[in-house]
Structures are given as structure tokens and as C-alpha cells.
Amino acid sequence: MRKYDADAFSMNVPEAWLDKSTFVIADDGSGPFRPSVVVTFENVPENVTAEDYCKKHLEAMKASFNAFESVEPPTPAKLGKHDALRHVFKWRNDRGDHLQQCQYYARTENRVYTVTFTHRADRFEKHREVFDEIAAAFKVKTS
């Protein structure tokens, strides 16, 4: 067993277990849907680029999301100081809510980070400046 430390807790886990953390930060407002940011990461082989990772996820989203529509195709961008791809798209969830998301994919050492901003499509642009500020300040901590 090895010690796993997170910001709010620690625990012992088997040596071979991988950190598959998902971080969700959301507006504290009321209502059924709030603007949010989700950060995930995955360890990937050396030959996997952010472009490869984005393409794989784009194909999966097209196959599984209702009414998937690309608003802005994947384009080079910055996620903090990291080179990234940014993709903006709309889709409908199972309740019928029309959502818009902006995803960044950034490769750093052996990981690809995916940062996803989400809100209802009719309210997304109202929060775009906040989403852009969050993306600009993103930083990967090194141990």
C-alpha cells in the first residue's frame, strides 16, 4: 500500500492503483443547471498527442451525444502556458437540455489534461469571459 494525498484528504491505496481524479467546480447559484468546469487527466503513451486524444474523444462524443454539433472545430489554443487544442460544441442531455461545452486538451509529460467548461447553450456566451479567465490561469503542479 502507498499513501495517496489529495487536497482535502489522504488514504492508503494499493501500489498499482492509478489516480483517475475528476475535479468538478461549479457556480454556487440556484437553478437546475449551473456553469461548471471539469478537469480530468489520463496517463498516455509517449506517442499519443493532444490531437490524437482529442480526435478519439470527438469520435466518441459524436457517437454517444444527442444532437451533437461542432460550434468551433478543434483549433490550437493555450491552456495556461500549455499548448492545447480547444473544441466548442453543443449537444442535448437525456433531459433535453441544450448544452454547450468548450474543451481544452493539453499534453504535459505523460498525461493529457482535459478541461471542460459547460453551461446551457442559451447562457454559455454570458459566462465565456469567466471560462476564458479560468483557462488562462490553468497550471499543472509538478511534484
C-alpha positions as CSV (number, residue, x, y, z in Angstrom):
1,M,0.0,0.0,0.0
2,R,1.1,3.6,-0.6
3,K,-0.2,6.9,0.7
4,Y,-2.4,8.9,-1.6
5,D,-2.7,12.6,-0.8
6,A,-5.4,14.9,-2.1
7,D,-6.2,18.4,-1.2
8,A,-8.9,17.5,1.3
9,F,-8.0,14.0,2.4
10,S,-5.4,11.2,2.3
11,M,-5.7,7.4,2.3
12,N,-3.7,4.3,1.6
13,V,-4.2,2.6,-1.7
14,P,-2.7,-0.4,-3.5
15,E,0.7,0.3,-5.2
16,A,-0.7,-0.5,-8.7
17,W,-3.7,1.8,-8.5
18,L,-3.7,4.9,-10.7
19,D,-5.0,8.3,-9.9
20,K,-8.1,8.8,-12.1
21,S,-9.2,12.0,-10.4
22,T,-12.1,14.1,-11.8
23,F,-12.3,17.6,-10.4
24,V,-15.7,19.5,-10.7
25,I,-16.0,23.2,-9.8
26,A,-19.4,24.9,-10.3
27,D,-21.1,28.2,-9.7
28,D,-23.0,28.3,-6.4
29,G,-26.1,29.9,-7.9
30,S,-29.5,28.4,-7.8
31,G,-31.4,26.7,-10.6
32,P,-31.3,23.3,-12.3
33,F,-28.1,23.9,-14.2
34,R,-25.0,25.9,-13.3
35,P,-21.9,26.8,-15.2
36,S,-19.1,24.4,-14.4
37,V,-15.6,23.3,-15.1
38,V,-14.4,19.7,-15.0
39,V,-10.8,18.7,-15.1
40,T,-9.7,15.2,-15.8
41,F,-6.4,13.7,-16.8
42,E,-5.1,10.4,-18.2
43,N,-1.7,8.9,-18.4
44,V,-0.9,8.1,-22.1
45,P,1.9,6.5,-24.0
46,E,4.7,8.8,-25.4
47,N,3.3,8.6,-29.0
48,V,-0.2,9.9,-28.1
49,T,-0.5,13.6,-28.8
50,A,-3.2,16.0,-27.7
51,E,-4.5,15.9,-31.3
52,D,-4.8,12.1,-31.1
53,Y,-6.6,12.3,-27.8
54,C,-9.0,15.0,-29.0
55,K,-9.8,13.0,-32.2
56,K,-10.6,9.9,-30.1
57,H,-12.9,11.8,-27.8
58,L,-14.5,13.7,-30.6
59,E,-15.5,10.4,-32.3
60,A,-16.9,9.0,-29.0
61,M,-18.9,12.2,-28.4
62,K,-20.4,12.2,-31.9
63,A,-21.4,8.6,-31.4
64,S,-23.0,9.0,-27.9
65,F,-24.2,12.6,-27.5
66,N,-27.7,13.5,-28.7
67,A,-27.8,16.2,-31.4
68,F,-24.0,16.7,-31.3
69,E,-23.0,19.9,-33.2
70,S,-19.5,21.3,-33.5
71,V,-19.6,25.1,-33.0
72,E,-15.8,25.7,-33.3
73,P,-13.6,22.9,-34.7
74,P,-10.6,21.7,-32.7
75,T,-8.0,24.6,-33.0
76,P,-4.7,25.3,-31.4
77,A,-5.0,27.3,-28.2
78,K,-3.3,27.8,-24.9
79,L,-4.4,26.3,-21.6
80,G,-2.4,28.4,-19.2
81,K,1.1,28.2,-20.6
82,H,0.5,24.8,-22.2
83,D,-0.1,24.2,-25.9
84,A,-3.5,22.8,-26.3
85,L,-6.5,22.2,-28.6
86,R,-9.8,23.9,-28.0
87,H,-13.1,22.5,-29.2
88,V,-16.5,24.1,-28.7
89,F,-19.7,22.0,-29.3
90,K,-23.4,21.7,-28.4
91,W,-25.4,18.6,-27.5
92,R,-28.6,17.6,-25.7
93,N,-28.6,15.6,-22.5
94,D,-31.1,12.9,-21.7
95,R,-33.5,15.5,-20.1
96,G,-33.4,17.5,-23.3
97,D,-31.3,20.4,-22.0
98,H,-29.3,22.0,-24.9
99,L,-25.8,22.3,-23.5
100,Q,-22.7,23.9,-24.8
101,Q,-19.2,22.9,-23.9
102,C,-15.7,24.2,-24.5
103,Q,-13.0,21.5,-24.1
104,Y,-9.2,22.0,-23.9
105,Y,-6.8,19.1,-24.4
106,A,-3.2,19.7,-23.3
107,R,-0.4,17.2,-23.3
108,T,2.2,17.5,-20.4
109,E,4.9,14.9,-19.9
110,N,3.0,11.6,-19.7
111,R,-0.5,13.0,-19.3
112,V,-3.3,14.6,-21.3
113,Y,-5.4,17.0,-19.3
114,T,-9.0,17.7,-20.5
115,V,-10.6,20.8,-19.1
116,T,-14.3,21.1,-19.9
117,F,-16.4,24.2,-19.4
118,T,-20.2,23.6,-19.6
119,H,-23.4,25.6,-19.4
120,R,-26.8,25.7,-21.1
121,A,-26.3,26.7,-24.7
122,D,-28.5,29.8,-24.3
123,R,-26.4,31.0,-21.4
124,F,-22.9,29.9,-22.4
125,E,-21.7,33.1,-24.0
126,K,-22.7,35.0,-20.9
127,H,-20.0,33.0,-19.0
128,R,-17.4,32.8,-21.8
129,E,-15.2,35.5,-20.3
130,V,-15.1,33.7,-17.0
131,F,-14.3,30.4,-18.7
132,D,-11.5,32.1,-20.7
133,E,-10.0,33.5,-17.5
134,I,-10.0,30.1,-15.8
135,A,-8.3,28.5,-18.9
136,A,-5.7,31.3,-19.0
137,A,-4.8,30.6,-15.3
138,F,-4.6,26.8,-15.6
139,K,-1.4,25.4,-14.3
140,V,-0.2,21.8,-13.8
141,K,1.5,21.3,-10.5
142,T,4.7,19.3,-10.5
143,S,5.8,17.2,-7.6
